Amino acid sequence: MLALRFYAPEDLRLEDVPEPTCGTDEVKIRVKNCSTCGTDVKIRKNGHQNLTPPRIIGHEIAGEVVEVGSGVAGDWKPGDRVQVIAAVPCGKCHECRKGWMAVCQNQTSVGYQYDGGFAEYMIVPREVLAVDGMNRIPDGVGFAEASAAEPFACAINAQEQLRIEPGDDVVIFGAGPIGCLHVRIARGVHRAGRVILVDINSERLKMSADAVQPDVVINASEVNIVEEILKLTDGRGADVVITATPANITQEQAVSMAARNGRISFFGGLPKTNPTITLDSNLVHYRQLHIHGANGSAPEHNRRALDYIASGEVPVADLITRRIRLRDVMDAFGIVERGEAIKVTVEP
């Protein structure tokens, strides 16, 4: 079968490899869609400490069951349409027992320790099945839409910590696919007031704003963004700020523009070579700010994402603006890196 394998930084190879065999405690699926994200671009450039080469990468996966191991629990059968989680909690550690599966200390990942979805077929390992990490795709939801449930789940994890209330002013830094999902969740699920989308790439900002229709669009390369947000809110500041971008300055700006009792999500991780910011601690203290990290998602967030897609509360089909065949998968990395599409999906 055809598969994209990582060997080393800047060494990805599209190869013919043996079709995987299904163990007694595993499920084999035919991959229908594996969507891409900025993490895939980072893996190509830098690899990852948890990635053991040669490894088939790709972690935003939807497909069709073709074989079920004899020891697999449940009523899975060939033909079932499924979505697969990316971050795999152990289900046994202190954090998992507390219900904090997104921060499992023993977390493994599809596309890192297990072969991923840039392939014609994939094995869903027992570790995924053990935490109910293979989800049925609801009727009416396509495979491409279902593949977007994984990044959607990460955004749900972040926003459930922020206690967004109807009428809140929400600022979202980053007009990529995650920023678009944040706009739609804040509005469609939490009924936020004004949703303000911020980026420095004017073309990407326009493309995403045309799709998700935020209430306000700001190019931060053209204005002092903190002053602009304070002006928009009559000096009060934003109730919620989400930094869906790996830029240090946006985290500093988020603290400066947050209203009293404001909630901030440091959603985008910073480069490991430059992970620090300058924090005015007095702003946090006197404004009583709440700063949250957001790390991936739990299996439950994936199920909830599929439900929101199926109900129409948070549509995602229109965010998938490029479809690439697996044989052309190398093109997807450049499209993502240049911001030429909102969401790119690969179809074997």
BAKOLLO-155063 format. One record per atom (N, C-alpha, C, O): residue in three letters; x, y, z. Coordinates in pm, whole numbers, plus 50000, padded with zeros to 5 digits. Example, Ala and Ser with C-alpha at 12.3 -4.5 7.8 and 13.67 -1.06 7.14 Angstrom:
% BAKOLLO-155063
ALA513194943150780 ALA512304955050780 ALA513204967050780 ALA514244966850846 SER512854977550708 SER513674989450714 SER512905000350787 SER513415011450804 
% end
This chain:
% BAKOLLO-155063
MET500864988050000 MET500005000050000 MET500895012450000 MET502085011650032 LEU500305023749964 LEU501015036349962 LEU500935042950100 LEU499875043150162 ALA502065048150148 ALA502085054550280 ALA503205064950284 ALA504225063650216 LEU502995075250366 LEU503995085650387 LEU504705082950518 LEU504085082850625 ARG506025080650510 ARG506775077250631 ARG507845087750662 ARG508515093050573 PHE507955090450792 PHE508995099650842 PHE510225091450878 PHE510135081550949 TYR511395095950826 TYR512665089550860 TYR513545098750945 TYR514215094151037 ALA513525111550913 ALA514335121450984 ALA513825135250942 ALA513105136350843 PRO514205145851015 PRO513805159250971 PRO514145161650825 PRO515265159050781 GLU513175166750750 GLU513275169350607 GLU513445156550525 GLU513865157150409 ASP513125145150583 ASP513215132350512 ASP511895124750528 ASP511785115550608 LEU510905128950449 LEU509635121850439 LEU509645114150307 LEU510075119450205 ARG509155101850309 ARG509175093650189 ARG507805087550164 ARG507225081150252 LEU507285089750043 LEU506055083250001 LEU506445069949939 LEU507105069449835 GLU506045059050005 GLU506575045949971 GLU505465035549957 GLU504355037350008 ASP505785024849887 ASP504955012849891 ASP505445004450008 ASP506615000650014 VAL504555001650101 VAL504884993850220 VAL503884982450233 VAL502804983050174 PRO504214972150308 PRO503264961150325 PRO501984965850393 PRO502024973950486 GLU500864960750348 GLU499594963750412 GLU499604957950553 GLU499984946350570 PRO499204965550655 PRO499314960450793 PRO498324949150818 PRO497254948450758 THR498704940350910 THR497824929350949 THR497194932551083 THR497794939151168 CYS495984927851102 CYS495184931051220 CYS495394920551328 CYS495184908651305 GLY495814925051448 GLY495974916051560 GLY494644912951626 GLY493624918951592 THR494644903651722 THR493404899551787 THR492764910751868 THR491554910851887 ASP493584920251915 ASP493054931251996 ASP493114944551923 ASP493244955051986 GLU493024944151790 GLU493144956151708 GLU492004956751606 GLU491274946951585 VAL491874968351542 VAL490914970251434 VAL491684976051315 VAL492504985051331 LYS491404970951198 LYS492014976251077 LYS491004984651003 LYS489854980550984 ILE491424996550960 ILE490525005350886 ILE491135009050751 ILE492355009450734 ARG490255011650656 ARG490655017850531 ARG490535032850550 ARG489435037950574 VAL491635039950541 VAL491615054350563 VAL490865061150449 VAL491155058850332 LYS489905069350485 LYS489155076950387 LYS489635091450380 LYS489715097250272 ASN489935097250496 ASN490495110750502 ASN491465111750618 ASN491205106650727 CYS492575118350593 CYS493495122150700 CYS493855136750674 CYS494565139950579 SER493345145550758 SER493575159750737 SER494905164150795 SER495515156950875 THR495335175950756 THR496675180750791 THR496575192850884 THR495535199450891 CYS497665195550953 CYS497725207351040 CYS499165212151049 CYS500075205950994 GLY499345223251120 GLY500675228751135 GLY501645219451205 GLY502855220351184 THR501125210451288 THR502005200851356 THR502685191751255 THR503845188151273 ASP501985188051148 ASP502605179751046 ASP503785186950981 ASP504805180750950 VAL503635199950959 VAL504715207850902 VAL505905208150997 VAL507055207050955 LYS505625209751127 LYS506705209951227 LYS507405196551234 LYS508625195951250 ILE506645185651221 ILE507255172251221 ILE508195170751102 ILE509305165751117 ARG507755175150986 ARG508625174250868 ARG509925181850890 ARG510995177050852 LYS509845193450951 LYS511045201750969 LYS511945196751080 LYS513165195951065 ASN511305193351195 ASN512095191051316 ASN511965177251377 ASN512685173851471 GLY511055169151325 GLY510805156351391 GLY510085158751523 GLY509485169251543 HIS510135148851611 HIS509515150151742 HIS510145139751834 HIS510475128651792 GLN510315143551961 GLN510985134552055 GLN510235121352075 GLN510845111252110 ASN508915121452053 ASN508135109352073 ASN507905101351944 ASN507205091251945 LEU508485106051836 LEU508275099651707 LEU509405089951679 LEU510575093951673 THR509065077251661 THR510065066951639 THR510085063051492 THR509165056351446 PRO511125067051416 PRO511165064051273 PRO511635049751245 PRO512275043551329 PRO511315044451125 PRO510415050651026 PRO508965049451073 PRO508545038951122 ARG508215060151058 ARG506855060651111 ARG505915066951010 ARG506205077450953 ILE504775060450986 ILE503715066550906 ILE503075077350992 ILE502585074551102 ILE503065089650942 ILE502515100751020 ILE501085103750974 ILE500545097150886 GLY500495113951037 GLY499115117651009 GLY498225113651125 GLY498185101951163 HIS497495123451183 HIS496765120651307 HIS495335125851309 HIS494665124751412 GLU494825131451200 GLU493425136051195 GLU492675126551102 GLU492585128950982 ILE492145115751159 ILE491845103651081 ILE490365099851086 ILE489735100151191 ALA489845096350969 ALA488525090250958 ALA488595079350852 ALA489305080750752 GLY487875068550876 GLY487935057550781 GLY486825047450801 GLY485855049750873 GLU486995036050734 GLU485995025450735 GLU486615012650786 GLU487685008550740 VAL485955006150880 VAL486454993650936 VAL486454982850828 VAL485464980950758 VAL487594975650816 VAL487664964350722 VAL487884951150793 VAL487594940450738 GLU488404951750918 GLU488634939350992 GLU488644942351141 GLU489164952551185 VAL488054933351219 VAL487984934851363 VAL488614922651428 VAL488234911351400 GLY489604924951516 GLY490254913851584 GLY489284906151672 GLY488314911651723 SER489544893251688 SER488624884551761 SER488494888251908 SER487514884651972 GLY489484895351962 GLY489444898952103 GLY488934912952131 GLY488984917552245 VAL488464919852029 VAL488004933652046 VAL486584933852101 VAL485684927252049 ALA486394941552208 ALA485074942752269 ALA484184952052187 ALA484674960052108 GLY482874950852207 GLY481944959452137 GLY481384952952012 GLY481724941551980 ASP480544960151943 ASP479864954551826 ASP480404960451696 ASP479644962751601 TRP481704962851691 TRP482314967951570 TRP482244957451460 TRP482324945451486 LYS482084962251336 LYS482014952951224 LYS482524959851097 LYS482514972151090 PRO482964952050999 PRO483384958050872 PRO482284966850813 PRO481104963350816 GLY482694978150761 GLY481754987750705 GLY481424999150798 GLY480915009350753 ASP481704997650929 ASP481465008651022 ASP482325020650986 ASP483515019150955 ARG481735032350992 ARG482465044950965 ARG482955050351098 ARG482175052051192 VAL484265053151106 VAL484845056651236 VAL485815068451226 VAL486415070951122 GLN485925075451338 GLN486945085951358 GLN487855081251471 GLN487395074851566 VAL489135084351461 VAL490115079251556 VAL490795090951629 VAL491195100751566 ILE490905089851761 ILE491585100351837 ILE493065100751800 ILE493595091151745 ALA493725111751831 ALA495165113051808 ALA495955111351938 ALA496895103451945 ALA495555118852042 ALA496235118052172 ALA495615106552251 ALA494405106252273 VAL496445097152293 VAL495965084752354 VAL496335084452503 VAL497505082152535 PRO495385086552592 PRO495685085752735 PRO495825071252779 PRO495305062152714 CYS496525069252891 CYS496715055452938 CYS495485050153010 CYS495265038053015 GLY494675059353066 GLY493485055153138 GLY493725050353279 GLY492775046653347 LYS494985050253326 LYS495315044353455 LYS496035053653551 LYS496015051253672 CYS496675064053502 CYS497505072653587 CYS496625081653675 CYS495395081553663 HIS497265089153762 HIS496535098153852 HIS495645107753775 HIS494475109653810 GLU496195113853669 GLU495445123553591 GLU494235117153523 GLU493145122753525 CYS494425105453464 CYS493305098653398 CYS492225094753499 CYS491035095953470 ARG492645090153617 ARG491655086353720 ARG490875098553768 ARG489725097253810 LYS491505110253763 LYS490805122653801 LYS489905127953689 LYS489165137553708 GLY489985121753573 GLY489215126453459 GLY489925136653374 GLY489305143353292 TRP491235138053394 TRP492025148053320 TRP492825141253208 TRP494045142453202 MET492145134153122 MET492835126053022 MET493655134252923 MET494605129052865 ALA493315146852904 ALA494075155252811 ALA495495157552859 ALA496375160852779 VAL495735155952989 VAL497085158053042 VAL497625145253104 VAL498375145653201 CYS497235133853049 CYS497775120953093 CYS499295121153089 CYS499895124952988 GLN499915117053198 GLN501375117453204 GLN502025106453119 GLN503225107153091 ASN501255096653077 ASN501775085652994 ASN501205085952853 ASN501195075852783 GLN500755097552811 GLN500085098852681 GLN500985094452567 GLN502165097752562 THR500405086852475 THR501055083552349 THR500195089452237 THR499115094752263 SER500665088452114 SER499935095252006 SER499985087251876 SER500995081251842 VAL498855087351806 VAL498795081651672 VAL499625090251579 VAL499535102551581 GLY500445083751498 GLY501345091051409 GLY502695093851473 GLY503585099251408 TYR502835090151598 TYR504105091851671 TYR504595078051717 TYR505555072751660 GLN503955072351819 GLN504315058951863 GLN503605048051782 GLN504065036651777 TYR502475051751719 TYR501725042251636 TYR501625047951495 TYR501575060151477 ASP501605039251396 ASP501485044051258 ASP500175051551239 ASP499125047751292 GLY500255062451161 GLY499125071351145 GLY498375069751015 GLY498375058950955 GLY497735080650971 GLY496725079950868 GLY497095084250728 GLY496245083850639 PHE498345088450704 PHE498725091450567 PHE499095078250498 PHE500255075850465 ALA498095069950480 ALA498275056450425 ALA496915051550377 ALA495885057350409 GLU496945040750300 GLU495685035150251 GLU494965027350361 GLU493735027250366 TYR495715020850448 TYR495145013250559 TYR495895016550687 TYR497045020950684 MET495235014550799 MET495835017650928 MET495285008051033 MET494125003851027 ILE496135004551129 ILE495704996651244 ILE495345006151358 ILE496145014751396 VAL494145004451413 VAL493775011451536 VAL494255002751651 VAL493714991851672 PRO495265007251726 PRO495874998551827 PRO494984996351949 PRO494035003851973 ARG495324986252026 ARG494544982952146 ARG494554994452245 ARG493584996152320 GLU495625002552248 GLU495695013852341 GLU494595024052312 GLU494055030152405 VAL494275025952185 VAL493185035052147 VAL491835028952185 VAL490985035752242 LEU491655016352153 LEU490385009652183 LEU490125008952332 LEU488965009452375 ALA491185007752413 ALA491035006252558 ALA490445018752624 ALA489865017852732 VAL490585030352559 VAL490025042752616 VAL488875048052531 VAL488575059952533 ASP488235039052456 ASP487095042852371 ASP487465054052276 ASP486745063952263 GLY488615052552211 GLY489135063052124 GLY488815061351976 GLY489295068951893 MET487985051251943 MET487495049951806 MET485995052551811 MET485245045251876 ASN485565062951742 ASN484185067851753 ASN483415065451624 ASN483945066751514 ARG482145061951640 ARG481285060551523 ARG480995074351465 ARG480705083751539 ILE481075075551334 ILE480745088151267 ILE479225088851254 ILE478625079751198 PRO478605099351305 PRO477145100351295 PRO476665100751151 PRO477385105151061 ASP475445096051131 ASP474825096850998 ASP474795111350952 ASP474545120551030 GLY475055113250826 GLY475025126650770 GLY476335134150778 GLY476455145050722 VAL477325128550847 VAL478645134850859 VAL479615127350768 VAL479775115250779 GLY480255134650677 GLY481195128550584 GLY482525125350648 GLY482835130150757 PHE483305117050580 PHE484615113350633 PHE485525125550648 PHE486255126550747 ALA485495134550552 ALA486365146450561 ALA485995154850683 ALA486875159450756 GLU484685156850703 GLU484235164250821 GLU484685157150949 GLU485155163551043 ALA484515144050952 ALA484875136451072 ALA486365137351103 ALA486765137051220 SER487195138451000 SER488635139651024 SER488985152751093 SER490025153951157 ALA488085162751079 ALA488305175651147 ALA487905175151294 ALA488115184851366 ALA487335164151339 ALA486915163151479 ALA488115163651574 ALA487975168151688 GLU489275159051529 GLU490435158951621 GLU490885173151657 GLU490995176151775 PRO491165181951560 PRO491515195651599 PRO490345202851667 PRO490555210951757 PHE489135199851625 PHE487935205351687 PHE487935201551836 PHE487615209951921 ALA488285189151867 ALA488315184552006 ALA489305192552089 ALA489035195652205 CYS490445196052030 CYS491435204052102 CYS490875217852136 CYS491115223052245 ALA490125223652043 ALA489515236652068 ALA488435235752175 ALA488295244852257 ILE487665224952175 ILE486665222952279 ILE487335222352416 ILE486865228552511 ASN488425214752425 ASN489155213652551 ASN489555227352604 ASN489425230152723 ALA490055235852515 ALA490485249252556 ALA489295257752602 ALA489345264252706 GLN488225257652523 GLN487125266852553 GLN486325262652675 GLN485735271152742 GLU486285249852707 GLU485505245852825 GLU486175250952953 GLU485525251653058 GLN487445254352946 GLN488125259953063 GLN487835274853081 GLN488065280353189 LEU487345281352977 LEU487265296052974 LEU485935301653022 LEU485815313753043 ARG484945293153039 ARG483645297553090 ARG483105309453009 ARG482725319653066 ILE483095308052878 ILE482555318652793 ILE481055319952818 ILE480325309952817 GLU480615332152841 GLU479205334852870 GLU478575342652755 GLU479285349852684 PRO477265341452737 PRO476595349452633 PRO476905364252649 PRO476795369852758 GLY477305370352538 GLY477625384652541 GLY479085387852561 GLY479475399352544 ASP479905377952596 ASP481335380552617 ASP482005384952487 ASP481685380052379 ASP482955394352500 ASP483835397952389 ASP484995387952387 ASP485725386652485 VAL485165381052274 VAL486185370652260 VAL487155374552150 VAL486745376852036 VAL488435375152183 VAL489485377852085 VAL490205364952054 VAL490615357652144 ILE490365361951925 ILE491065349851882 ILE492235353951795 ILE492045359351686 PHE493445351351842 PHE494655353551763 PHE494905341251676 PHE494975330051728 GLY495055343351546 GLY495365332251456 GLY494195328751368 GLY493165323951416 ALA494325331151237 ALA493235328851142 ALA493435315951064 ALA492955314650951 GLY494135306351124 GLY494245293251061 GLY493015284951089 GLY492015290151139 PRO493055271951057 PRO491875263451078 PRO491445262751224 PRO490255262251253 ILE492405262651316 ILE492045262251459 ILE491375275351499 ILE490385275151573 GLY491885286551452 GLY491245299351481 GLY489815299751430 GLY488925305051497 CYS489595294051310 CYS488235293551255 CYS487325285051342 CYS486175288751366 LEU487835273751390 LEU487035265351478 LEU486715272551609 LEU485605271551660 HIS487695279751662 HIS487455287351785 HIS486355297751764 HIS485515299751852 VAL486355304251649 VAL485295314051621 VAL483935307251625 VAL483005312151689 ARG483835295951558 ARG482525289351548 ARG482085283151681 ARG480895283151711 ILE483015278051760 ILE482625272451890 ILE482185283651984 ILE481165282452051 ALA482955294451988 ALA482605305652077 ALA481215310852045 ALA480445314152135 ARG480905311551916 ARG479605317051876 ARG478515306451881 ARG477455308651940 GLY478745294851819 GLY477695284951803 GLY477375277151929 GLY476225273351951 VAL478385274752013 VAL478165266952135 VAL477965275852256 VAL477055273452336 HIS478805286052271 HIS478795294252392 HIS478045307452378 HIS477875314652476 ARG477595310552257 ARG476805322652233 ARG477525335352277 ARG476945344252339 ALA478815335952242 ALA479605347852274 ALA478985360152208 ALA478205358952115 GLY479355371952259 GLY478905384452199 GLY479715387152073 GLY479515380551971 ARG480615396852080 ARG481465399451964 ARG482645389751962 ARG483305387552063 VAL482895384051845 VAL484055375551824 VAL484995382951730 VAL484625386651619 ILE486215384951776 ILE487195393251706 ILE488355384351661 ILE489025378251743 LEU488585383651530 LEU489635375251474 LEU490825383751436 LEU490675393851367 VAL492015379651480 VAL493235387551462 VAL494305379051395 VAL494485367351430 ASP495015384851300 ASP496155378151236 ASP497035388951175 ASP496675400751171 ILE498215384751129 ILE499105394351060 ILE499245391050912 ILE499885398450838 ASN498645379850870 ASN498675375750729 ASN497345380050666 ASN496315373850689 SER497385390650587 SER496145396550536 SER495365387050448 SER494135386750454 GLU496045379150365 GLU495355369950276 GLU494665358750354 GLU493515355450328 ARG495375353150451 ARG494775342550533 ARG493635348150616 ARG492615341650634 LEU493815360350667 LEU492775366650748 LEU491495368550666 LEU490405365750715 LYS491635373150542 LYS490455375150458 LYS489795361850424 LYS488575360750430 MET490605351950389 MET490055338850352 MET489255332850467 MET488145327750447 SER489805333350587 SER489135327450703 SER487945335750746 SER486905330350783 ALA488085348950742 ALA486975357750782 ALA485795356250687 ALA484645356750730 ASP486065354350558 ASP484985352250462 ASP484215339450496 ASP483005338650474 ALA484925329550551 ALA484285316750583 ALA483495317350713 ALA482345313050718 VAL484115322550820 VAL483475321350952 VAL482825334151001 VAL482155334151104 GLN483015345150928 GLN482285357550955 GLN482385362251101 GLN481365363551169 PRO483605364751151 PRO483705370751285 PRO483085384751284 PRO482895390751178 ASP482765389751401 ASP482145402951408 ASP483135414051375 ASP482765424251317 VAL484395411951411 VAL485435421851384 VAL486665414451334 VAL486995403751383 VAL487335420151235 VAL488565414551178 VAL489665425151192 VAL489475436651152 ILE490815421151249 ILE491895430851270 ILE493205424951221 ILE493585413851259 ASN493905432351137 ASN495255428851096 ASN496205435351196 ASN496375447451197 ALA496825427151278 ALA497675432351387 ALA498995438051337 ALA499735444151414 SER499285436151209 SER500495442351154 SER500265456851118 SER501215464151087 GLU499005461151122 GLU498675474651078 GLU498305483851193 GLU498275496051176 VAL498015478351311 VAL497575486451424 VAL498235481451551 VAL498795470551555 ASN498155489751656 ASN498515485051790 ASN497325477051841 ASN496295482751878 ILE497465463951844 ILE496305455451868 ILE495735457252009 ILE494515456552027 VAL496575459552107 VAL496065461552243 VAL495235474252248 VAL494125474252304 GLU495745485152191 GLU494995497652189 GLU493685495952113 GLU492665501652151 GLU493715488252005 GLU492525486351924 GLU491435478852001 GLU490255482351994 ILE491835468552075 ILE490855460852153 ILE490295469452267 ILE489095468952296 LEU491155477152331 LEU490665485952438 LEU489695496352382 LEU488705499952447 LYS489975501252262 LYS489085511052200 LYS487725504552168 LYS486675510652191 LEU487755492352116 LEU486525485452080 LEU485655482452202 LEU484425481652192 THR486295480952317 THR485555476952438 THR485415488552536 THR485185486452655 ASP485555500752487 ASP485415512652572 ASP486375512252691 ASP486035516452802 GLY487575507052665 GLY488625506852767 GLY488555495152863 GLY489435493652948 ARG487525486752851 ARG487345475952947 ARG488255463952919 ARG488735457553013 GLY488485460952792 GLY489275449352755 GLY488395437552717 GLY487165438052731 ALA489025427052668 ALA488305415152622 ALA488035405652738 ALA488885403752825 ASP486845399752737 ASP486505390052841 ASP487315377152826 ASP487705371052925 VAL487545373252702 VAL488255360852672 VAL489245363452560 VAL488905370052461 VAL490465358152574 VAL491465359152467 VAL492055345252445 VAL492465338652541 ILE492095340952320 ILE492645327852284 ILE493795330052187 ILE493605336252082 THR494975325252221 THR496135326952133 THR496365313952056 THR497115305252101 ALA495725312751941 ALA495845300751858 ALA496945302651754 ALA496735301051634 THR498115306251803 THR499265308851718 THR500525307051801 THR500505310051921 PRO501615302251743 PRO502845299751819 PRO503735312151828 PRO504935311451802 ALA503145323451863 ALA503885336151866 ALA503935341552009 ALA502895343752071 ASN505125343752060 ASN505305348552198 ASN504555361452223 ASN503925363152327 ILE504625370652126 ILE504065383952149 ILE502555383452170 ILE502015391752243 THR501865373852108 THR500415373352125 THR500035369852268 THR499005374452317 GLN500845361752335 GLN500565358552475 GLN500735370752563 GLN499955373052656 GLU501765378652535 GLU501975391052611 GLU500835400952584 GLU500345407452675 GLN500435401852459 GLN499335410952424 GLN498025406252485 GLN497195414552524 ALA497835393252495 ALA496605387952554 ALA496445392552698 ALA495355396552739 VAL497515392052774 VAL497465396552913 VAL497175411552920 VAL496415416053006 SER497775419252829 SER497595433752831 SER496185438152792 SER495725448652836 MET495495430152711 MET494175434452663 MET493015428052738 MET491865431152711 ALA493305419252832 ALA492225412152901 ALA491515421153001 ALA492145429053071 ALA490215419953007 ALA489405427553102 ALA489565421853243 ALA490135411053261 ARG489085429053341 ARG489085424053477 ARG488305410853483 ARG487215409553427 ASN488885401353552 ASN488335387753560 ASN488325380953423 ASN487555371653398 GLY489205385653335 GLY489295379853201 GLY489935366153202 GLY490705362753292 ARG489595358253099 ARG490125344653087 ARG490955343752960 ARG490545348352854 ILE492125337752973 ILE493085337152863 ILE493475322652840 ILE493755315352935 SER493485318352714 SER493975305052679 SER495245306152597 SER495235311552486 PHE496335301152652 PHE497575299752574 PHE497435286752495 PHE497985276452533 PHE496705287452384 PHE496375275452307 PHE497555270952222 PHE497885259052220 GLY498195280252154 GLY499315276652067 GLY500605275552146 GLY500995284952215 GLY501275264052136 GLY502565262452203 GLY503635270952135 GLY503565273652016 LEU504625275252214 LEU505705283552161 LEU506875274852115 LEU506995263352158 PRO507735280152028 PRO508895272451984 PRO509755268152104 PRO509965275952197 LYS510245255952100 LYS511055250852212 LYS512355258752228 LYS512955258852336 THR512795265252121 THR514005273352128 THR513745287152185 THR514685294452216 ASN512465290852200 ASN512125304152252 ASN510775303452323 ASN509785308952274 PRO510715296552439 PRO509425293852502 PRO509005303652611 PRO508035301052682 THR509715314752625 THR509405323752737 THR508795336852688 THR508995341152575 ILE508045343252779 ILE507455356252751 ILE507745365552869 ILE508125360952976 THR507565378552846 THR507625388252955 THR506215390453006 THR505345395152933 LEU505995387153132 LEU504655387753190 LEU504585398753295 LEU505355398753391 ASP503655407953277 ASP503405418153378 ASP502515411753484 ASP501295411453471 SER503135406753588 SER502405399253691 SER501385408053762 SER500375402953812 ASN501625420953768 ASN500665429753836 ASN499325430453762 ASN498275431953823 LEU499375429153627 LEU498125428653553 LEU497325416253592 LEU496105416953611 VAL498005405053604 VAL497335392753645 VAL496765394453786 VAL495645390253814 HIS497545400453873 HIS497155402054013 HIS495975411654029 HIS494955408154087 TYR496135423753978 TYR495125433954005 TYR493865432453920 TYR492785436453963 ARG493995426753803 ARG492785424553721 ARG492155410853749 ARG491085407753696 GLN492795402953832 GLN492305389553867 GLN492095381253740 GLN491015376053714 LEU493175380353662 LEU493105373053536 LEU493275358053559 LEU493885353653656 HIS492725350453465 HIS492805335853470 HIS493505331253342 HIS492975332953233 ILE494705325553356 ILE495485321053241 ILE495495305853238 ILE495865299253335 HIS495075300453124 HIS494975285953110 HIS495885281052999 HIS496035287552895 GLY496485269553021 GLY497105262252911 GLY496035253652845 GLY494955251652901 ALA496345248652727 ALA495415239552658 ALA496265229352582 ALA496965232752488 ASN496165216852625 ASN497035206552569 ASN496205195452508 ASN495705186652579 GLY496045195752377 GLY495375184852309 GLY493935183052354 GLY493205192752374 SER493545170452367 SER492145167352399 SER492055153652461 SER493025146152464 ALA490875150452511 ALA490565137252564 ALA489595130252469 ALA488975136952385 PRO489445117052479 PRO488485110052391 PRO487095116152394 PRO486435116852290 GLU486635120652511 GLU485305126352522 GLU485165138952436 GLU484105141452379 HIS486235146952425 HIS486165158952343 HIS485955155252195 HIS485265162352123 ASN486555144252151 ASN486365139852013 ASN484915135951987 ASN484355139351883 ARG484315128752082 ARG482915124952065 ARG482015137252061 ARG481065137951983 ARG482315146852146 ARG481515158952150 ARG481655166752020 ARG480685172451971 ALA482865167051964 ALA483085173851836 ALA482225167751727 ALA481605174951649 LEU482175154551721 LEU481345147951619 LEU479875151351638 LEU479155153351541 ASP479445152151763 ASP478045155751791 ASP477735169951744 ASP476685172451685 TYR478665179351771 TYR478435193151728 TYR478395194251575 TYR477605201951520 ILE479255186451508 ILE479245186551361 ILE477925180851310 ILE477315186451219 ALA477495169751369 ALA476265163151324 ALA475035171851346 ALA474115171851264 SER475015179251456 SER473855187551488 SER473805200351405 SER472765206851396 GLY474945203951344 GLY475015216451269 GLY475355228451353 GLY475445239651301 GLU475545226451485 GLU475915237651572 GLU477245243751531 GLU477435255851537 VAL478175235051490 VAL479495239751446 VAL479825232951313 VAL480415222151313 PRO479455238851202 PRO479755232751072 PRO481245233451040 PRO481925243051077 VAL481745223250972 VAL483165223150936 VAL483405220050789 VAL484515222050740 ALA482395215450717 ALA482595211250578 ALA483175222450493 ALA484045220050410 ASP482695234750514 ASP483155245850431 ASP484565250450466 ASP485175258150393 LEU485085245650580 LEU486465249250618 LEU487495240350547 LEU488685243450545 ILE487025229450489 ILE487935220550416 ILE487995225650272 ILE487145222450189 THR489015233550245 THR489075240750118 THR490035234550016 THR490075238949901 ARG490795224450056 ARG491655217349959 ARG491615202549990 ARG491705198350105 ARG491475194549884 ARG491515179949895 ARG492655174949808 ARG492735178149689 ILE493525167049867 ILE494735162249800 ILE494735147049799 ILE494415140749900 ARG495085141149688 ARG495235126649683 ARG496505122449757 ARG497465130049764 LEU496495110449812 LEU497665105749889 LEU498925105949804 LEU500005108849855 ARG498795102949676 ARG499995102949591 ARG500605116849577 ARG501775118249539 ASP499825127249609 ASP500315140949601 ASP500475147149740 ASP500495159449753 VAL500585138949844 VAL500545143849981 VAL501645153950011 VAL501455162750095 MET502785152949944 MET503865162549969 MET503405176849942 MET503885186250006 ASP502485178549848 ASP501995192049818 ASP501245198149936 ASP501235210249953 ALA500625189650017 ALA499815194650128 ALA500645202450228 ALA500155212150286 PHE501885198350249 PHE502725205050349 PHE503015219450308 PHE502975228450392 GLY503295221650182 GLY503545235250135 GLY502305243850142 GLY502385255650178 ILE501145238050108 ILE499885245650113 ILE499615250150256 ILE499245261550280 VAL499805240950353 VAL499575244350494 VAL500575254750540 VAL500205264550605 GLU501835252850507 GLU502885262050553 GLU502685276050499 GLU502955285850569 ARG502205277250375 ARG502005290350314 ARG500645296450347 ARG500375307850310 GLY499805288950416 GLY498485294050453 GLY497565296150335 GLY496775305550333 GLU497665287350235 GLU496895289050112 GLU495505282750118 GLU494725284050024 ALA495215275850227 ALA493895269750244 ALA493555270550393 ALA494425272450477 ILE492255268950422 ILE491895268450563 ILE492235254550617 ILE493035253150709 LYS491615244350559 LYS491895230650602 LYS492195222250479 LYS491455222750381 VAL493275214550486 VAL493675205750377 VAL493465191450422 VAL493925187550529 THR492775183450342 THR492585169450375 THR493175160650267 THR493135164050148 VAL493715149350310 VAL494335139850219 VAL493425127650206 VAL492975121950305 GLU493165123850082 GLU492235112850053 GLU492975101849975 GLU493285103549857 PRO493245090650043 PRO493955079649974 PRO493265075149847 PRO493755066049779 
% end
